[in-house]
Every structure is written in C-alpha cells, then in structure tokens.
Amino acid sequence: MDLIIIIIGFLLILTGIIGSFLPIMPGPITGWFGLLVLYQTSFLNLDYSFLLVTLFIAVSIFILDYFIPAIGAKKFGGTKTGVIGSTLGTVIGIILFGPMGIIFGAFLGAFIGELSTNKSNTRIALKAAIGTLVGYIGGILLKLSLGIVFTIKFVKIILNNWNEIF
C-alpha cells in the first residue's frame, strides 16, 4: 500500500511542477498535496510543523502569483486588461503551440489586451506587454523553484526510508 501512496504523492509533485507553467492550475498547492500524501505512509510519522510551514509557503506563493504579473505590468505602464490578456494568451498558446505557447501566448495576449485599452499607442502597449511577460515569467520561476524544493524533499524522504519501503 505504501508504494501506491508514494506513486500518488510523486504524481502530485510532478503535477505541481507542471502547474508552475499553467495559470489555471495551482502548482504550489498541488505539489504540497504530494508531500501530504507521502506523510500518509506507514513508515513516516506526521510532521505537523513541516506540513504547516510548507502549506503556508505554498498558499502564499499561490496568492502572490496572481499579483506578480500585475506588478510587472504596472511597473512598465500596463493595465489590468494586459494581465487578463496575458492569462488568456497563455491558455490559448498552450492549446495551439504546446510549451512554447506559454511564452508567446502570454506576450501576445498581453499586447492585444493592452492594444484594446491603448488603441492609438502600440509603443505603450508593447512596453506594458513586456512588463506583464516579465512578471509572468517571475511568477513561473517562483512556483517552479518551490516545486523543485518539494521534489527534492520528497526524494530525500524516500531515499532516507528506502529500507523501510522495500
């Protein structure tokens, strides 16, 4: 049974990393659930302090991720329309172009969103789209970093308890 729990936990960890790139998926929280599932095995005692701290970090990054693109857009003169366009562009870009659609979709979506607000000034729209993209990539890197930390912790726990598992 422990092996099934470990596999489910690892799949959640991997899904959390994938969620770092997808704006519609809560990557940090999904990765945290992978750790939570791992702590349901018979060879580990529940570590409430570790799980609470990592949950707090995961939820904080999840919430912060909604503000990072907006902060990037505002620093470069963007609007809320650009942030919404960036999110929609990312989803459409992934569907149409796969992984490369994440970056191009976010940029084009932000640019089109900004153009809808600033119809007469493509220079402002371009600058704001760049700011939104910078913020979006910053959020991805933050979520990905946490996903990698969760993965390393998961693997360390497995390796430290290898003899008890098998």
C-alpha positions, 0 to 999 in steps of 0.5 A, spaced: 500 500 500 505 504 501 508 504 494 501 506 491 501 512 496 508 514 494 506 513 486 500 518 488 504 523 492 510 523 486 504 524 481 502 530 485 509 533 485 510 532 478 503 535 477 505 541 481 511 542 477 507 542 471 502 547 474 508 552 475 507 553 467 499 553 467 495 559 470 489 555 471 492 550 475 495 551 482 502 548 482 504 550 489 498 547 492 498 541 488 505 539 489 504 540 497 498 535 496 504 530 494 508 531 500 501 530 504 500 524 501 507 521 502 506 523 510 500 518 509 505 512 509 506 507 514 513 508 515 513 516 516 510 519 522 506 526 521 510 532 521 505 537 523 510 543 523 513 541 516 506 540 513 504 547 516 510 551 514 510 548 507 502 549 506 503 556 508 509 557 503 505 554 498 498 558 499 502 564 499 506 563 493 499 561 490 496 568 492 502 572 490 502 569 483 496 572 481 499 579 483 506 578 480 504 579 473 500 585 475 506 588 478 510 587 472 505 590 468 504 596 472 511 597 473 512 598 465 505 602 464 500 596 463 493 595 465 489 590 468 486 588 461 494 586 459 494 581 465 487 578 463 490 578 456 496 575 458 492 569 462 488 568 456 494 568 451 497 563 455 491 558 455 490 559 448 498 558 446 498 552 450 492 549 446 495 551 439 503 551 440 504 546 446 510 549 451 512 554 447 505 557 447 506 559 454 511 564 452 508 567 446 501 566 448 502 570 454 506 576 450 501 576 445 495 576 449 498 581 453 499 586 447 492 585 444 489 586 451 493 592 452 492 594 444 484 594 446 485 599 452 491 603 448 488 603 441 492 609 438 499 607 442 502 600 440 509 603 443 505 603 450 502 597 449 508 593 447 512 596 453 506 594 458 506 587 454 513 586 456 512 588 463 506 583 464 511 577 460 516 579 465 512 578 471 509 572 468 515 569 467 517 571 475 511 568 477 513 561 473 520 561 476 517 562 483 512 556 483 517 552 479 523 553 484 518 551 490 516 545 486 523 543 485 524 544 493 518 539 494 521 534 489 527 534 492 524 533 499 520 528 497 526 524 494 530 525 500 524 522 504 524 516 500 531 515 499 532 516 507 526 510 508 528 506 502 529 500 507 523 501 510 519 501 503 522 495 500 
